[in-house]
Amino acid sequence: MKFSDVILQTAAKVLVFIILTFAIYVMFAGHHNPGGGFVGGLITASAIVLLLMAFDARSVREMLPMDFKKVGAAGVLIAVLTGAAPLVMDLPFLFHKHTTTHLPFVGDVELASAVLFDIGVFLAVLGTTMTIITSISEDE
């Protein structure tokens, strides 16, 4: 039986945009505020779960044609490489650098290597969470 609810599908289209925008904000604000890659990955996974609830799994797979196992593995690889890169420069594991630069029309922007680590954690959490959820929800 195919579930079709026009109200849920219409609301999901709007809410997913809002949820993903909030996830990006939380991920990048996590350096100075609560949040970061872990919470951003969970929020993004919740947006995808909303899509799975509103639409069928085949439609969501067509919208997001990615293997979440590979996304999770890429995230772990990015996080580990970001953490291990300082070892090459004889610095401690997970040591990070930051600097401030001026961008036209934006102003002063802080750049930190910890953001790369957060991106890795984001991808690892998103990939792992979605792999678990899709594995549990598959019909056989």
The first five atom37 places (N, CA, C, CB, O) and aatype in JSON, in Angstrom:
{
  "aatype": [12, 11, 13, 15, 3, 19, 9, 10, 5, 16, 0, 0, 11, 19, 10, 19, 13, 9, 9, 10, 16, 13, 0, 9, 18, 19, 12, 13, 0, 7, 8, 8, 2, 14, 7, 7, 7, 13, 19, 7, 7, 10, 9, 16, 0, 15, 0, 9, 19, 10, 10, 10, 12, 0, 13, 3, 0, 1, 15, 19, 1, 6, 12, 10, 14, 12, 3, 13, 11, 11, 19, 7, 0, 0, 7, 19, 10, 9, 0, 19, 10, 16, 7, 0, 0, 14, 10, 19, 12, 3, 10, 14, 13, 10, 13, 8, 11, 8, 16, 16, 16, 8, 10, 14, 13, 19, 7, 3, 19, 6, 10, 0, 15, 0, 19, 10, 13, 3, 9, 7, 19, 13, 10, 0, 19, 10, 7, 16, 16, 12, 16, 9, 9, 16, 15, 9, 15, 6, 3, 6],
  "atom_mask": [
    [1, 1, 1, 1, 1],
    [1, 1, 1, 1, 1],
    [1, 1, 1, 1, 1],
    [1, 1, 1, 1, 1],
    [1, 1, 1, 1, 1],
    [1, 1, 1, 1, 1],
    [1, 1, 1, 1, 1],
    [1, 1, 1, 1, 1],
    [1, 1, 1, 1, 1],
    [1, 1, 1, 1, 1],
    [1, 1, 1, 1, 1],
    [1, 1, 1, 1, 1],
    [1, 1, 1, 1, 1],
    [1, 1, 1, 1, 1],
    [1, 1, 1, 1, 1],
    [1, 1, 1, 1, 1],
    [1, 1, 1, 1, 1],
    [1, 1, 1, 1, 1],
    [1, 1, 1, 1, 1],
    [1, 1, 1, 1, 1],
    [1, 1, 1, 1, 1],
    [1, 1, 1, 1, 1],
    [1, 1, 1, 1, 1],
    [1, 1, 1, 1, 1],
    [1, 1, 1, 1, 1],
    [1, 1, 1, 1, 1],
    [1, 1, 1, 1, 1],
    [1, 1, 1, 1, 1],
    [1, 1, 1, 1, 1],
    [1, 1, 1, 0, 1],
    [1, 1, 1, 1, 1],
    [1, 1, 1, 1, 1],
    [1, 1, 1, 1, 1],
    [1, 1, 1, 1, 1],
    [1, 1, 1, 0, 1],
    [1, 1, 1, 0, 1],
    [1, 1, 1, 0, 1],
    [1, 1, 1, 1, 1],
    [1, 1, 1, 1, 1],
    [1, 1, 1, 0, 1],
    [1, 1, 1, 0, 1],
    [1, 1, 1, 1, 1],
    [1, 1, 1, 1, 1],
    [1, 1, 1, 1, 1],
    [1, 1, 1, 1, 1],
    [1, 1, 1, 1, 1],
    [1, 1, 1, 1, 1],
    [1, 1, 1, 1, 1],
    [1, 1, 1, 1, 1],
    [1, 1, 1, 1, 1],
    [1, 1, 1, 1, 1],
    [1, 1, 1, 1, 1],
    [1, 1, 1, 1, 1],
    [1, 1, 1, 1, 1],
    [1, 1, 1, 1, 1],
    [1, 1, 1, 1, 1],
    [1, 1, 1, 1, 1],
    [1, 1, 1, 1, 1],
    [1, 1, 1, 1, 1],
    [1, 1, 1, 1, 1],
    [1, 1, 1, 1, 1],
    [1, 1, 1, 1, 1],
    [1, 1, 1, 1, 1],
    [1, 1, 1, 1, 1],
    [1, 1, 1, 1, 1],
    [1, 1, 1, 1, 1],
    [1, 1, 1, 1, 1],
    [1, 1, 1, 1, 1],
    [1, 1, 1, 1, 1],
    [1, 1, 1, 1, 1],
    [1, 1, 1, 1, 1],
    [1, 1, 1, 0, 1],
    [1, 1, 1, 1, 1],
    [1, 1, 1, 1, 1],
    [1, 1, 1, 0, 1],
    [1, 1, 1, 1, 1],
    [1, 1, 1, 1, 1],
    [1, 1, 1, 1, 1],
    [1, 1, 1, 1, 1],
    [1, 1, 1, 1, 1],
    [1, 1, 1, 1, 1],
    [1, 1, 1, 1, 1],
    [1, 1, 1, 0, 1],
    [1, 1, 1, 1, 1],
    [1, 1, 1, 1, 1],
    [1, 1, 1, 1, 1],
    [1, 1, 1, 1, 1],
    [1, 1, 1, 1, 1],
    [1, 1, 1, 1, 1],
    [1, 1, 1, 1, 1],
    [1, 1, 1, 1, 1],
    [1, 1, 1, 1, 1],
    [1, 1, 1, 1, 1],
    [1, 1, 1, 1, 1],
    [1, 1, 1, 1, 1],
    [1, 1, 1, 1, 1],
    [1, 1, 1, 1, 1],
    [1, 1, 1, 1, 1],
    [1, 1, 1, 1, 1],
    [1, 1, 1, 1, 1],
    [1, 1, 1, 1, 1],
    [1, 1, 1, 1, 1],
    [1, 1, 1, 1, 1],
    [1, 1, 1, 1, 1],
    [1, 1, 1, 1, 1],
    [1, 1, 1, 1, 1],
    [1, 1, 1, 0, 1],
    [1, 1, 1, 1, 1],
    [1, 1, 1, 1, 1],
    [1, 1, 1, 1, 1],
    [1, 1, 1, 1, 1],
    [1, 1, 1, 1, 1],
    [1, 1, 1, 1, 1],
    [1, 1, 1, 1, 1],
    [1, 1, 1, 1, 1],
    [1, 1, 1, 1, 1],
    [1, 1, 1, 1, 1],
    [1, 1, 1, 1, 1],
    [1, 1, 1, 1, 1],
    [1, 1, 1, 0, 1],
    [1, 1, 1, 1, 1],
    [1, 1, 1, 1, 1],
    [1, 1, 1, 1, 1],
    [1, 1, 1, 1, 1],
    [1, 1, 1, 1, 1],
    [1, 1, 1, 1, 1],
    [1, 1, 1, 0, 1],
    [1, 1, 1, 1, 1],
    [1, 1, 1, 1, 1],
    [1, 1, 1, 1, 1],
    [1, 1, 1, 1, 1],
    [1, 1, 1, 1, 1],
    [1, 1, 1, 1, 1],
    [1, 1, 1, 1, 1],
    [1, 1, 1, 1, 1],
    [1, 1, 1, 1, 1],
    [1, 1, 1, 1, 1],
    [1, 1, 1, 1, 1],
    [1, 1, 1, 1, 1],
    [1, 1, 1, 1, 1]
  ],
  "atom_positions": [
    [[0.84, -1.18, 0.0], [0.0, 0.0, 0.0], [0.89, 1.24, 0.0], [-0.96, 0.0, 1.22], [1.78, 1.36, 0.83]],
    [[0.64, 2.15, -0.91], [1.42, 3.38, -1.01], [0.74, 4.47, -0.19], [1.59, 3.82, -2.49], [-0.46, 4.73, -0.35]],
    [[1.51, 5.11, 0.67], [1.0, 6.18, 1.51], [1.11, 7.49, 0.73], [1.77, 6.26, 2.86], [2.19, 7.83, 0.24]],
    [[0.02, 8.22, 0.63], [0.06, 9.49, -0.08], [-0.76, 10.51, 0.72], [-0.49, 9.35, -1.53], [-1.97, 10.37, 0.88]],
    [[-0.08, 11.51, 1.2], [-0.75, 12.56, 1.96], [-0.25, 13.89, 1.41], [-0.48, 12.43, 3.5], [0.91, 14.26, 1.62]],
    [[-1.11, 14.61, 0.73], [-0.73, 15.86, 0.07], [-0.28, 16.9, 1.09], [-1.9, 16.4, -0.75], [0.66, 17.65, 0.83]],
    [[-0.92, 16.96, 2.23], [-0.56, 17.96, 3.24], [0.83, 17.67, 3.78], [-1.59, 17.97, 4.39], [1.65, 18.59, 3.91]],
    [[1.12, 16.42, 4.11], [2.43, 16.05, 4.62], [3.52, 16.29, 3.58], [2.44, 14.59, 5.07], [4.59, 16.79, 3.91]],
    [[3.25, 15.95, 2.33], [4.25, 16.15, 1.27], [4.52, 17.62, 1.02], [3.78, 15.49, -0.02], [5.67, 18.01, 0.83]],
    [[3.48, 18.43, 1.04], [3.66, 19.88, 0.84], [4.41, 20.5, 2.0], [2.31, 20.57, 0.65], [5.31, 21.32, 1.81]],
    [[4.04, 20.12, 3.23], [4.73, 20.64, 4.41], [6.18, 20.19, 4.43], [4.01, 20.2, 5.7], [7.06, 20.96, 4.8]],
    [[6.44, 18.95, 4.02], [7.81, 18.42, 4.02], [8.7, 19.22, 3.08], [7.81, 16.94, 3.62], [9.86, 19.47, 3.4]],
    [[8.17, 19.6, 1.93], [8.97, 20.38, 0.97], [9.44, 21.7, 1.57], [8.15, 20.65, -0.31], [10.57, 22.13, 1.33]],
    [[8.59, 22.33, 2.34], [8.95, 23.6, 2.98], [9.85, 23.36, 4.19], [7.69, 24.38, 3.39], [10.86, 24.03, 4.37]],
    [[9.46, 22.39, 5.03], [10.2, 22.14, 6.27], [11.61, 21.62, 6.02], [9.44, 21.15, 7.11], [12.52, 21.97, 6.77]],
    [[11.8, 20.81, 5.01], [13.14, 20.29, 4.73], [14.1, 21.42, 4.41], [13.1, 19.28, 3.56], [15.25, 21.4, 4.85]],
    [[13.66, 22.4, 3.66], [14.5, 23.57, 3.38], [14.87, 24.3, 4.67], [13.79, 24.54, 2.4], [16.03, 24.67, 4.86]],
    [[13.91, 24.51, 5.54], [14.17, 25.21, 6.8], [15.09, 24.38, 7.69], [12.84, 25.49, 7.54], [16.02, 24.92, 8.28]],
    [[14.85, 23.08, 7.78], [15.67, 22.2, 8.62], [17.11, 22.16, 8.12], [15.08, 20.78, 8.66], [18.05, 22.22, 8.91]],
    [[17.3, 22.05, 6.8], [18.66, 22.0, 6.25], [19.39, 23.33, 6.44], [18.61, 21.64, 4.76], [20.59, 23.34, 6.68]],
    [[18.66, 24.43, 6.32], [19.28, 25.74, 6.57], [19.74, 25.84, 8.02], [18.28, 26.89, 6.24], [20.83, 26.32, 8.3]],
    [[18.91, 25.38, 8.94], [19.28, 25.38, 10.36], [20.47, 24.44, 10.61], [18.07, 24.97, 11.23], [21.34, 24.77, 11.41]],
    [[20.5, 23.3, 9.94], [21.6, 22.35, 10.11], [22.93, 22.97, 9.68], [21.33, 21.06, 9.31], [23.95, 22.79, 10.35]],
    [[22.91, 23.69, 8.58], [24.15, 24.35, 8.11], [24.58, 25.41, 9.11], [23.94, 24.98, 6.71], [25.77, 25.53, 9.41]],
    [[23.62, 26.18, 9.61], [23.96, 27.2, 10.61], [24.56, 26.56, 11.86], [22.71, 28.01, 10.99], [25.59, 27.03, 12.36]],
    [[23.93, 25.5, 12.37], [24.41, 24.85, 13.58], [25.81, 24.27, 13.36], [23.44, 23.74, 14.02], [26.66, 24.33, 14.25]],
    [[26.02, 23.7, 12.17], [27.32, 23.1, 11.9], [28.44, 24.14, 11.91], [27.29, 22.37, 10.56], [29.49, 23.93, 12.52]],
    [[28.22, 25.25, 11.25], [29.27, 26.26, 11.17], [29.36, 27.15, 12.41], [29.06, 27.11, 9.96], [30.4, 27.75, 12.65]],
    [[28.28, 27.25, 13.19], [28.32, 28.05, 14.41], [28.89, 27.25, 15.58], [26.92, 28.55, 14.76], [29.11, 27.8, 16.66]],
    [[29.13, 25.96, 15.38], [29.56, 25.09, 16.46], [30.94, 25.39, 17.01], [0.0, 0.0, 0.0], [31.31, 24.87, 18.06]],
    [[31.72, 26.2, 16.31], [33.06, 26.53, 16.81], [32.99, 27.44, 18.02], [33.89, 27.19, 15.7], [33.81, 27.34, 18.93]],
    [[32.0, 28.34, 18.04], [31.87, 29.3, 19.15], [30.6, 29.1, 19.98], [31.89, 30.71, 18.6], [30.5, 29.66, 21.08]],
    [[29.68, 28.33, 19.5], [28.4, 28.13, 20.17], [28.1, 26.63, 20.23], [27.26, 28.89, 19.43], [28.8, 25.83, 19.62]],
    [[27.05, 26.25, 20.97], [26.67, 24.84, 20.95], [26.32, 24.4, 19.53], [25.49, 24.58, 21.91], [25.68, 25.14, 18.78]],
    [[26.72, 23.21, 19.2], [26.45, 22.69, 17.86], [27.7, 22.04, 17.31], [0.0, 0.0, 0.0], [28.52, 21.53, 18.06]],
    [[27.84, 22.07, 16.03], [28.99, 21.49, 15.37], [28.57, 20.38, 14.43], [0.0, 0.0, 0.0], [27.39, 20.24, 14.09]],
    [[29.54, 19.58, 14.01], [29.3, 18.54, 13.02], [28.35, 17.45, 13.48], [0.0, 0.0, 0.0], [27.54, 16.97, 12.69]],
    [[28.45, 17.06, 14.75], [27.59, 15.98, 15.25], [26.13, 16.38, 15.22], [28.0, 15.59, 16.68], [25.29, 15.66, 14.67]],
    [[25.82, 17.53, 15.8], [24.43, 17.99, 15.86], [23.93, 18.33, 14.45], [24.3, 19.21, 16.8], [22.79, 18.04, 14.11]],
    [[24.78, 18.96, 13.65], [24.4, 19.28, 12.27], [24.07, 18.03, 11.46], [0.0, 0.0, 0.0], [23.13, 18.03, 10.67]],
    [[24.86, 16.96, 11.66], [24.59, 15.71, 10.97], [23.27, 15.09, 11.4], [0.0, 0.0, 0.0], [22.53, 14.56, 10.56]],
    [[22.97, 15.15, 12.68], [21.69, 14.61, 13.18], [20.5, 15.42, 12.66], [21.67, 14.59, 14.71], [19.47, 14.85, 12.32]],
    [[20.64, 16.73, 12.6], [19.55, 17.57, 12.1], [19.33, 17.29, 10.61], [19.87, 19.08, 12.32], [18.19, 17.2, 10.17]],
    [[20.41, 17.13, 9.85], [20.28, 16.81, 8.43], [19.62, 15.45, 8.25], [21.66, 16.84, 7.74], [18.78, 15.28, 7.37]],
    [[20.0, 14.48, 9.07], [19.37, 13.16, 8.99], [17.88, 13.26, 9.29], [20.04, 12.18, 9.98], [17.08, 12.55, 8.68]],
    [[17.49, 14.13, 10.21], [16.06, 14.28, 10.51], [15.31, 14.85, 9.32], [15.87, 15.19, 11.74], [14.15, 14.5, 9.1]],
    [[15.94, 15.72, 8.55], [15.3, 16.25, 7.34], [15.09, 15.13, 6.32], [16.15, 17.38, 6.71], [14.04, 15.06, 5.67]],
    [[16.07, 14.26, 6.18], [15.94, 13.15, 5.23], [14.89, 12.15, 5.71], [17.3, 12.44, 5.03], [14.16, 11.59, 4.89]],
    [[14.81, 11.93, 7.01], [13.78, 11.04, 7.55], [12.4, 11.63, 7.29], [13.99, 10.82, 9.08], [11.46, 10.89, 6.98]],
    [[12.25, 12.95, 7.4], [10.98, 13.59, 7.08], [10.61, 13.33, 5.61], [11.05, 15.11, 7.35], [9.46, 13.06, 5.3]],
    [[11.6, 13.42, 4.72], [11.33, 13.1, 3.32], [10.91, 11.65, 3.15], [12.57, 13.39, 2.47], [10.0, 11.34, 2.38]],
    [[11.57, 10.75, 3.87], [11.2, 9.33, 3.79], [9.79, 9.08, 4.31], [12.2, 8.49, 4.59], [9.09, 8.2, 3.81]],
    [[9.37, 9.85, 5.3], [8.0, 9.7, 5.83], [6.97, 10.26, 4.86], [7.87, 10.38, 7.19], [5.88, 9.71, 4.73]],
    [[7.31, 11.36, 4.19], [6.35, 12.02, 3.31], [6.26, 11.36, 1.93], [6.72, 13.48, 3.14], [5.19, 11.31, 1.33]],
    [[7.38, 10.87, 1.45], [7.44, 10.26, 0.12], [7.91, 8.81, 0.26], [8.39, 11.06, -0.83], [8.34, 8.4, 1.34]],
    [[7.83, 8.07, -0.8], [8.32, 6.7, -0.72], [9.84, 6.67, -0.86], [7.66, 5.83, -1.81], [10.44, 7.61, -1.36]],
    [[10.44, 5.58, -0.42], [11.9, 5.46, -0.39], [12.51, 5.57, -1.78], [12.31, 4.14, 0.24], [13.6, 6.13, -1.94]],
    [[11.82, 5.05, -2.79], [12.34, 5.13, -4.16], [12.46, 6.59, -4.63], [11.43, 4.34, -5.13], [13.46, 6.95, -5.25]],
    [[11.47, 7.4, -4.33], [11.51, 8.82, -4.71], [12.64, 9.55, -4.01], [10.18, 9.49, -4.4], [13.33, 10.37, -4.61]],
    [[12.83, 9.25, -2.72], [13.9, 9.9, -1.95], [15.26, 9.46, -2.5], [13.79, 9.55, -0.44], [16.18, 10.28, -2.61]],
    [[15.41, 8.17, -2.86], [16.68, 7.69, -3.43], [16.97, 8.38, -4.77], [16.64, 6.17, -3.63], [18.13, 8.63, -5.09]],
    [[15.92, 8.69, -5.54], [16.11, 9.42, -6.8], [16.51, 10.86, -6.54], [14.82, 9.37, -7.65], [17.31, 11.43, -7.29]],
    [[15.96, 11.47, -5.47], [16.32, 12.85, -5.12], [17.73, 12.92, -4.54], [15.31, 13.42, -4.11], [18.47, 13.87, -4.82]],
    [[18.09, 11.93, -3.75], [19.4, 11.88, -3.09], [20.12, 10.59, -3.48], [19.25, 11.98, -1.55], [20.15, 9.64, -2.7]],
    [[20.69, 10.55, -4.68], [21.31, 9.29, -5.14], [22.71, 9.1, -4.56], [21.38, 9.25, -6.68], [23.71, 9.25, -5.26]],
    [[22.77, 8.78, -3.27], [24.07, 8.59, -2.63], [24.03, 7.35, -1.76], [24.47, 9.82, -1.8], [22.99, 6.97, -1.22]],
    [[25.18, 6.74, -1.63], [25.34, 5.59, -0.74], [25.8, 6.14, 0.61], [26.37, 4.54, -1.32], [26.92, 6.63, 0.73]],
    [[24.94, 6.06, 1.6], [25.24, 6.66, 2.89], [26.41, 5.97, 3.6], [24.02, 6.61, 3.78], [27.05, 6.57, 4.45]],
    [[26.69, 4.72, 3.24], [27.87, 4.05, 3.8], [29.13, 4.75, 3.32], [27.9, 2.55, 3.4], [30.07, 4.95, 4.1]],
    [[29.16, 5.13, 2.05], [30.32, 5.85, 1.51], [30.42, 7.26, 2.08], [30.23, 5.92, -0.02], [31.52, 7.76, 2.31]],
    [[29.28, 7.89, 2.33], [29.28, 9.23, 2.95], [29.88, 9.15, 4.34], [27.84, 9.81, 3.02], [30.71, 9.98, 4.71]],
    [[29.47, 8.14, 5.12], [30.0, 7.96, 6.47], [31.49, 7.66, 6.46], [0.0, 0.0, 0.0], [32.24, 8.2, 7.28]],
    [[31.92, 6.8, 5.53], [33.34, 6.47, 5.43], [34.17, 7.68, 5.02], [33.55, 5.33, 4.42], [35.27, 7.89, 5.54]],
    [[33.65, 8.48, 4.1], [34.37, 9.69, 3.69], [34.49, 10.67, 4.86], [33.65, 10.38, 2.5], [35.52, 11.31, 5.03]],
    [[33.43, 10.77, 5.67], [33.47, 11.64, 6.84], [34.51, 11.21, 7.85], [0.0, 0.0, 0.0], [35.24, 12.04, 8.38]],
    [[34.57, 9.91, 8.11], [35.58, 9.4, 9.06], [36.97, 9.67, 8.51], [35.38, 7.88, 9.32], [37.86, 10.07, 9.26]],
    [[37.17, 9.46, 7.22], [38.48, 9.71, 6.6], [38.88, 11.18, 6.72], [38.45, 9.28, 5.12], [40.02, 11.49, 7.05]],
    [[37.94, 12.08, 6.44], [38.23, 13.52, 6.55], [38.57, 13.89, 7.99], [37.02, 14.36, 6.06], [39.53, 14.63, 8.23]],
    [[37.8, 13.38, 8.95], [38.05, 13.7, 10.36], [39.41, 13.18, 10.81], [36.94, 13.11, 11.24], [40.15, 13.88, 11.51]],
    [[39.73, 11.95, 10.43], [41.02, 11.38, 10.85], [42.18, 12.11, 10.19], [41.08, 9.87, 10.5], [43.18, 12.41, 10.84]],
    [[42.06, 12.41, 8.9], [43.15, 13.13, 8.22], [43.33, 14.54, 8.76], [42.89, 13.19, 6.72], [44.46, 15.02, 8.89]],
    [[42.22, 15.2, 9.09], [42.31, 16.54, 9.67], [42.97, 16.48, 11.04], [40.91, 17.18, 9.78], [43.76, 17.35, 11.4]],
    [[42.64, 15.46, 11.81], [43.24, 15.3, 13.13], [44.7, 14.91, 13.06], [0.0, 0.0, 0.0], [45.5, 15.32, 13.91]],
    [[45.07, 14.12, 12.05], [46.44, 13.63, 11.94], [47.37, 14.59, 11.21], [46.45, 12.3, 11.24], [48.59, 14.47, 11.34]],
    [[46.84, 15.52, 10.45], [47.69, 16.44, 9.68], [48.69, 17.21, 10.55], [46.82, 17.44, 8.94], [49.83, 17.38, 10.12]],
    [[48.33, 17.67, 11.75], [49.32, 18.38, 12.58], [50.51, 17.51, 12.99], [48.65, 18.89, 13.83], [51.59, 18.04, 13.28]],
    [[50.34, 16.19, 13.0], [51.45, 15.31, 13.36], [52.61, 15.47, 12.4], [50.98, 13.85, 13.39], [53.77, 15.3, 12.78]],
    [[52.32, 15.79, 11.14], [53.36, 15.99, 10.13], [54.23, 17.2, 10.5], [52.74, 16.18, 8.73], [55.43, 17.23, 10.21]],
    [[53.62, 18.18, 11.14], [54.34, 19.4, 11.53], [54.83, 19.33, 12.97], [53.44, 20.62, 11.35], [55.15, 20.36, 13.57]],
    [[54.89, 18.13, 13.53], [55.35, 17.89, 14.9], [54.49, 18.62, 15.94], [56.8, 18.31, 15.04], [55.0, 19.15, 16.93]],
    [[53.17, 18.64, 15.68], [52.21, 19.23, 16.61], [51.31, 18.1, 17.13], [51.35, 20.36, 15.9], [51.28, 17.02, 16.54]],
    [[50.6, 18.33, 18.23], [49.74, 17.27, 18.78], [48.57, 16.92, 17.85], [49.19, 17.71, 20.14], [48.12, 17.73, 17.04]],
    [[48.08, 15.69, 17.98], [46.91, 15.22, 17.25], [45.73, 16.15, 17.55], [46.57, 13.75, 17.62], [45.52, 16.52, 18.7]],
    [[44.97, 16.51, 16.53], [43.81, 17.4, 16.6], [44.16, 18.86, 16.91], [42.86, 16.9, 17.66], [43.27, 19.65, 17.23]],
    [[45.43, 19.24, 16.82], [45.8, 20.64, 16.99], [45.2, 21.42, 15.83], [47.36, 20.83, 17.05], [45.26, 20.96, 14.69]],
    [[44.63, 22.59, 16.1], [44.05, 23.35, 15.0], [44.59, 24.77, 14.98], [42.53, 23.36, 15.09], [45.01, 25.33, 16.0]],
    [[44.55, 25.33, 13.81], [44.99, 26.71, 13.59], [43.78, 27.54, 13.19], [46.11, 26.79, 12.49], [42.81, 27.03, 12.64]],
    [[43.86, 28.82, 13.48], [42.81, 29.73, 13.03], [43.41, 31.08, 12.7], [41.69, 29.87, 14.09], [44.44, 31.48, 13.25]],
    [[42.75, 31.76, 11.8], [43.17, 33.08, 11.38], [41.93, 33.88, 11.0], [44.18, 33.0, 10.21], [40.85, 33.32, 10.83]],
    [[42.1, 35.16, 10.87], [41.01, 36.03, 10.45], [41.4, 36.68, 9.14], [40.69, 37.09, 11.53], [42.53, 37.13, 8.96]],
    [[40.47, 36.73, 8.23], [40.7, 37.38, 6.94], [39.53, 38.3, 6.64], [40.88, 36.33, 5.8], [38.43, 38.13, 7.16]],
    [[39.78, 39.28, 5.8], [38.75, 40.24, 5.44], [38.23, 39.91, 4.05], [39.29, 41.7, 5.5], [39.0, 39.83, 3.09]],
    [[36.92, 39.7, 3.95], [36.28, 39.45, 2.67], [35.44, 40.66, 2.27], [35.41, 38.18, 2.72], [34.73, 41.21, 3.11]],
    [[35.53, 41.07, 1.01], [34.72, 42.21, 0.58], [33.22, 41.91, 0.74], [35.03, 42.56, -0.89], [32.79, 40.79, 0.5]],
    [[32.47, 42.88, 1.14], [31.02, 42.82, 1.34], [30.61, 41.95, 2.53], [30.37, 42.31, 0.09], [29.43, 41.93, 2.88]],
    [[31.54, 41.23, 3.14], [31.22, 40.37, 4.28], [31.86, 40.91, 5.56], [31.69, 38.93, 4.02], [31.23, 40.93, 6.62]],
    [[33.1, 41.34, 5.45], [33.83, 41.82, 6.61], [34.85, 40.79, 7.07], [0.0, 0.0, 0.0], [35.29, 39.95, 6.29]],
    [[35.21, 40.88, 8.34], [36.19, 39.95, 8.89], [35.54, 38.58, 9.11], [36.77, 40.49, 10.21], [34.46, 38.47, 9.69]],
    [[36.23, 37.55, 8.64], [35.76, 36.17, 8.75], [36.85, 35.35, 9.39], [35.36, 35.58, 7.35], [38.01, 35.41, 8.99]],
    [[36.47, 34.57, 10.4], [37.45, 33.69, 11.05], [37.5, 32.36, 10.3], [37.09, 33.47, 12.56], [36.46, 31.75, 10.04]],
    [[38.69, 31.92, 9.97], [38.9, 30.63, 9.32], [39.62, 29.72, 10.31], [39.73, 30.78, 8.0], [40.64, 30.1, 10.88]],
    [[39.08, 28.52, 10.51], [39.67, 27.59, 11.47], [39.74, 26.21, 10.85], [38.85, 27.56, 12.79], [38.83, 25.77, 10.15]],
    [[40.85, 25.52, 11.12], [40.99, 24.16, 10.61], [40.03, 23.2, 11.3], [42.43, 23.67, 10.79], [39.77, 22.11, 10.79]],
    [[39.5, 23.59, 12.44], [38.53, 22.74, 13.14], [37.25, 22.57, 12.33], [38.2, 23.34, 14.51], [36.51, 21.6, 12.53]],
    [[36.98, 23.51, 11.42], [35.79, 23.39, 10.58], [35.91, 22.16, 9.67], [35.59, 24.67, 9.72], [34.91, 21.48, 9.43]],
    [[37.1, 21.87, 9.18], [37.3, 20.67, 8.36], [36.99, 19.41, 9.17], [38.73, 20.61, 7.82], [36.37, 18.47, 8.67]],
    [[37.43, 19.4, 10.42], [37.12, 18.27, 11.3], [35.62, 18.16, 11.5], [37.83, 18.43, 12.66], [35.07, 17.05, 11.45]],
    [[34.94, 19.28, 11.71], [33.49, 19.27, 11.88], [32.78, 18.77, 10.63], [32.99, 20.67, 12.23], [31.77, 18.06, 10.74]],
    [[33.28, 19.11, 9.47], [32.68, 18.62, 8.22], [32.82, 17.09, 8.16], [33.36, 19.27, 6.98], [31.88, 16.4, 7.75]],
    [[33.96, 16.58, 8.56], [34.14, 15.13, 8.61], [33.19, 14.47, 9.58], [0.0, 0.0, 0.0], [32.6, 13.44, 9.26]],
    [[33.05, 15.05, 10.77], [32.12, 14.5, 11.76], [30.69, 14.58, 11.23], [32.24, 15.26, 13.12], [29.91, 13.64, 11.4]],
    [[30.34, 15.69, 10.6], [29.02, 15.87, 10.0], [28.71, 14.74, 9.03], [28.92, 17.24, 9.28], [27.66, 14.11, 9.11]],
    [[29.63, 14.48, 8.1], [29.42, 13.43, 7.1], [29.38, 12.04, 7.75], [30.52, 13.48, 6.04], [28.59, 11.19, 7.34]],
    [[30.24, 11.81, 8.75], [30.26, 10.51, 9.42], [28.94, 10.26, 10.16], [31.44, 10.44, 10.41], [28.39, 9.16, 10.08]],
    [[28.44, 11.25, 10.85], [27.18, 11.1, 11.59], [26.01, 10.95, 10.62], [26.94, 12.31, 12.53], [25.15, 10.09, 10.83]],
    [[25.97, 11.76, 9.58], [24.9, 11.67, 8.59], [24.9, 10.29, 7.93], [25.05, 12.77, 7.53], [23.85, 9.64, 7.84]],
    [[26.05, 9.84, 7.48], [26.14, 8.55, 6.81], [25.77, 7.4, 7.72], [0.0, 0.0, 0.0], [25.04, 6.5, 7.31]],
    [[26.27, 7.41, 8.94], [25.98, 6.33, 9.89], [24.5, 6.32, 10.28], [26.85, 6.47, 11.14], [23.87, 5.26, 10.28]],
    [[23.97, 7.48, 10.6], [22.56, 7.57, 11.01], [21.63, 7.11, 9.89], [22.21, 9.0, 11.42], [20.7, 6.34, 10.13]],
    [[21.88, 7.58, 8.68], [21.0, 7.21, 7.57], [21.17, 5.75, 7.17], [21.26, 8.1, 6.37], [20.21, 5.12, 6.74]],
    [[22.36, 5.2, 7.31], [22.55, 3.77, 7.04], [21.75, 2.93, 8.02], [24.05, 3.39, 7.11], [21.1, 1.96, 7.64]],
    [[21.79, 3.31, 9.3], [21.03, 2.57, 10.31], [19.53, 2.7, 10.05], [21.36, 3.09, 11.72], [18.81, 1.71, 10.08]],
    [[19.06, 3.92, 9.8], [17.62, 4.14, 9.61], [17.12, 3.42, 8.37], [17.32, 5.64, 9.5], [16.07, 2.78, 8.41]],
    [[17.84, 3.52, 7.27], [17.39, 2.84, 6.04], [17.47, 1.32, 6.17], [18.22, 3.31, 4.83], [16.64, 0.61, 5.61]],
    [[18.46, 0.83, 6.91], [18.56, -0.62, 7.12], [17.39, -1.14, 7.95], [19.88, -0.97, 7.81], [16.85, -2.21, 7.67]],
    [[17.01, -0.39, 8.97], [15.89, -0.81, 9.82], [14.57, -0.72, 9.06], [15.84, 0.06, 11.09], [13.69, -1.57, 9.25]],
    [[14.43, 0.29, 8.21], [13.13, 0.52, 7.57], [12.91, -0.26, 6.29], [12.98, 1.96, 7.28], [11.81, -0.23, 5.74]],
    [[13.93, -0.97, 5.79], [13.77, -1.71, 4.54], [12.81, -2.87, 4.72], [15.11, -2.21, 4.04], [12.86, -3.61, 5.71]],
    [[11.93, -3.01, 3.73], [11.01, -4.14, 3.72], [11.63, -5.27, 2.93], [9.64, -3.75, 3.14], [12.23, -5.04, 1.88]],
    [[11.5, -6.48, 3.43], [12.05, -7.63, 2.71], [10.96, -8.62, 2.41], [13.17, -8.31, 3.52], [11.22, -9.66, 1.8]]
  ]
}
